[in-house]
Each structure stands twice: as structure tokens, then as C-alpha cells.
């Protein structure tokens, strides 16, 4: 990993309100291990990168510098996505989305899938 990984990890950890100890407990590593990742002295295994991304509601692509989009977009049905994410609300650019906005987003995605001749209900059952 690069120094960018450590910088991004530290930035988003603080932005999400985690201490190193809390994040370490969340992903199953010690506080000192998180510190090592952030300082560039340790390199996480792929499984840990995945857990970090999930816990911080971002993507591995963001953490490793492939993209600058830090928000993980969860668009499944409100209940199932919230259950998987362990969160009670969805946000976009810091603003909480209400149920009407989420429904509008779902309908937009479904229209794209229909346009591309893919059945949205088949996508969810996969």
C-alpha cells in the first residue's frame, strides 16, 4: 500500500468519528495495527481492507486511491440495505436522504435496468 492509503484511512476514520481503538475492535485488529496502517509502517491484508471499507462506509477503491469518491452508495431496498450496513440512515455528500429521495433513486435505477433489458427483481435475487 502507499502512504495515500494511510492518509485516507486516517481522514475517513476521523470523519466517521472512530478512534483507532474503536476501529481496530470493529475490524479485529489492535489499535497499534491501525496506527501502523495510518503511518505507513504496516500493510493490511485484503480481508482487512474490505472490513475497514465496510466499517467506514466507504470502498476499498477509495482507501487504496483508485477513486476519490469516498461515499459507499447503498441502493437496495431501504430495509435490507440498512440491515446490511448496520445503519439507520443514508447520506449523500453529508445530507441525510429521506424515504422519498431513496424511492426516487430506486426508481431511477430500475428504469436504467429496464432500458438495458435487465429485470430489477432478478438482480436482487442473485
C-alpha positions, -999 to +999 in steps of 0.1 A: +000+000+000+010+036-004+012+065+020-021+076+004-038+046+020-027+056+055-037+092+049-071+083+035-077+058+063-069+084+090-090+110+073-121+089+069-117+073+103-118+107+119-146+119+097-167+089+107-159+095+144-139+064+152-109+063+174-081+040+164-091+017+192-128+016+182-119+009+145-095-018+155-121-035+176-146-032+147-123-050+122-105-073+146-070-057+149-052-038+176-051+000+180-014-002+172-021-020+140-045+008+129-017+032+138+007+013+117-016+013+087-021+051+090+016+058+094+026+035+065+045+011+088+022-018+082+003-031+053-032-047+057-042-079+041-070-077+016-096-091+040-088-063+065-090-036+038-125-050+030-135-048+067-121-013+070-141-001+040-173-017+053-169-003+088-161+032+075-190+031+049-166+036+020-150+014-006-117-004-009-112+016-041-113+048-022-090+036+006-063+024-019-066+055-041-083+042-072-112+066-068-118+099-050-154+090-042-154+082-005-191+075+000-203+040-004-236+040-023-261+016-009-293+015-030-310-018-023-344-017-006-343+006+024-347-022+050-323-047+035-296-021+028-299-006+063-297-041+078-266-050+058-249-016+065-260-016+102-270+020+098-303+038+103-299+065+076-284+070+042-264+101+033-251+118+002-225+145+004-233+148+041-270+152+038-294+126+051-317+111+024-353+107+033-375+078+022-390+097-008-355+105-021-344+069-017-375+057-035-367+082-064-332+068-066-345+032-067-370+041-094-343+058-115-320+027-112-349+004-121-356+025-152-320+021-163-321-016-158-354-018-178-339+003-205-310-021-206-334-050-206-325-063-172-352-071-147-345-053-114-362-081-093-338-107-109-309-085-099-319-086-062-323-124-061-288-130-074 
